[in-house]
Each structure stands twice: as C-alpha cells, then as structure tokens.
Amino acid sequence: RAASPPTPAISRAGLPSLRMAGGEGEEGKKKTMERPLGDNIITRAIYTLEMARVKLMSEKPTEENGNWEGEPREWAEDTSVAQKVSEMSQVGPVASFKQWIAESIAGDYDADEVNLRIQQTIDTSPVVMFSFTTCPFCLKSKKLLLEDIGIDPSKMVVIECDEDDQGNAIRAELGKRTGRTSMPSVWVKGSGYLGGCNDGPGVVPLYTEGRLEGMLKGAGAL
C-alpha cells in the first residue's frame, strides 16, 4: 500500500488513520479447524452476552473523549481493576478457558491460511498491532505509538479483529503462538512479540523503561 498522505485522515478514535490489513472473503476457504456443535452453541451464547456487555458499558462518543465509543478508557490504566483481572487471566485454567472460547468463536477455518497471513504481516511490516476497535488497551497503545512516540502511521499495520473477516481465527491462532488471547497483540520487526498494552511485557512498560524507542528505530518505524 502507498505511503500515507502528508496530512493523515483522522479515524473515529481521533488518531491518524493507519494501514489496515483486510481479510479475504469466505469463498474458497478450506475448513480445516472444525469445532464440535456443542462448543459452537455454548460459545455463541457466551459471545452474545459479551457483546451485550460491551455495548452496555461502552462510552458515548463526544468531542471530550475524542469520539471514543468503546469500553471505558480508564480500564487501560495499569492500576485499574480491569488490568488486574487481565493479568490474572493470562495464566493457568483461566487462560486455557479463554483459548477454548477464542477457538470456539472462530468456528471452522483454515489454520494454515490464517497463520500464513499472520506471519506475512509480521514479516513485512515494521510494527503490527492486532486490535479490537472497542478495546481501551488498544486505544492507549495506539496513542502511545502514534502520538507520544510519533511513529510514521505508514509503518504500522493494524488488524482490527472485531471487524476483519478472519479476525476471530487470527485471535485464536495468536493465542496458540503467545499464550494470550487478549488485545492488543503488538509485534515489532526484529524484536518479535511485545505483548499488549501494560503486560507481556507490554508497550507501556517498555516505553517507561526507555527500551521501546530503540526497538522501533531498529525496525525502521522511527
């Protein structure tokens, strides 16, 4: 894709528009990951409840919040209850349960095709973020990279897994790779997987420690 224009467009979250990697359609897709019917029924119910929760708790877009319409932004603070819950859910039985949910929501998909797309995106882009449009941790990470550090938006590819045709499958396969299904999932060329926002180790701790900018320069994003 061509480099970003001199004056980048503004996205609905008030950030410069990024290179968005779109998924392929359903036509011709091989179904190599097949979920049992029981899994699909149970997970569909959980997914429906989760989407209802997100909608109920989401902020209303205003000029003051940059037209944000996702979950509360304060959840992304490293001292928030949401952050502590996220940390606890990354290990043990809860992490295994989240992986099962992710795979069940993804349904039937071609794992080789999805992994090829993930790997090609990571290999060819200085910075890659797998994200949810309603996730405050993703919003905070984007603002850190684009505004606080000021990387070139054309050097960063974002795949919004809640909008992408292959998004649920991508999330499931990322969980297998990293042990984490939470978003964001940030990758930097030459440094690999950096985790999420506040943990794994996370882009915020790496920035605070003075390590992140060197990684981004090494990847050609600065």
KARALIN-V185571 format. One record per backbone hydrogen bond with DSSP energy under -0.5 kcal/mol. NH is the residue of the N-H (numbers start at 0). CO is the residue of the C=O. If there is no record, write none. Layout:
nh=NH co=CO
nh=NH co=CO
This chain:
nh=7 co=5
nh=10 co=14
nh=13 co=10
nh=16 co=8
nh=18 co=152
nh=18 co=155
nh=19 co=17
nh=20 co=18
nh=20 co=157
nh=21 co=19
nh=28 co=25
nh=31 co=29
nh=32 co=108
nh=33 co=31
nh=39 co=35
nh=40 co=36
nh=41 co=37
nh=42 co=38
nh=43 co=39
nh=44 co=40
nh=45 co=41
nh=46 co=42
nh=47 co=43
nh=48 co=44
nh=49 co=45
nh=50 co=46
nh=51 co=47
nh=52 co=48
nh=53 co=49
nh=54 co=50
nh=55 co=51
nh=56 co=52
nh=57 co=53
nh=58 co=69
nh=65 co=62
nh=66 co=61
nh=67 co=64
nh=70 co=133
nh=74 co=71
nh=75 co=72
nh=76 co=73
nh=79 co=76
nh=83 co=79
nh=84 co=80
nh=85 co=81
nh=86 co=82
nh=87 co=83
nh=88 co=84
nh=89 co=86
nh=90 co=87
nh=93 co=90
nh=94 co=90
nh=95 co=91
nh=96 co=92
nh=97 co=93
nh=98 co=94
nh=99 co=95
nh=100 co=96
nh=101 co=97
nh=102 co=98
nh=103 co=99
nh=104 co=100
nh=105 co=101
nh=106 co=102
nh=108 co=32
nh=110 co=108
nh=113 co=109
nh=114 co=110
nh=115 co=111
nh=116 co=112
nh=117 co=113
nh=118 co=114
nh=119 co=115
nh=120 co=116
nh=121 co=117
nh=122 co=118
nh=123 co=119
nh=124 co=120
nh=126 co=154
nh=127 co=186
nh=128 co=156
nh=129 co=184
nh=130 co=128
nh=130 co=158
nh=134 co=131
nh=135 co=133
nh=138 co=134
nh=139 co=135
nh=140 co=136
nh=141 co=137
nh=142 co=138
nh=143 co=139
nh=144 co=140
nh=145 co=141
nh=146 co=142
nh=147 co=142
nh=148 co=143
nh=149 co=144
nh=150 co=144
nh=151 co=220
nh=154 co=151
nh=155 co=152
nh=156 co=126
nh=157 co=18
nh=158 co=128
nh=159 co=157
nh=160 co=130
nh=160 co=158
nh=162 co=159
nh=163 co=159
nh=166 co=163
nh=169 co=165
nh=170 co=166
nh=171 co=167
nh=172 co=168
nh=173 co=169
nh=174 co=170
nh=175 co=171
nh=176 co=172
nh=177 co=173
nh=178 co=174
nh=183 co=129
nh=184 co=129
nh=185 co=194
nh=186 co=127
nh=187 co=191
nh=188 co=125
nh=190 co=187
nh=191 co=187
nh=193 co=185
nh=194 co=185
nh=195 co=198
nh=199 co=200
nh=201 co=193
nh=202 co=195
nh=203 co=196
nh=205 co=201
nh=206 co=202
nh=207 co=203
nh=208 co=204
nh=209 co=206
nh=210 co=205
nh=211 co=205
nh=214 co=210
nh=215 co=211
nh=216 co=212
nh=217 co=213
nh=218 co=214
nh=219 co=215
nh=219 co=216
nh=220 co=215
nh=221 co=215
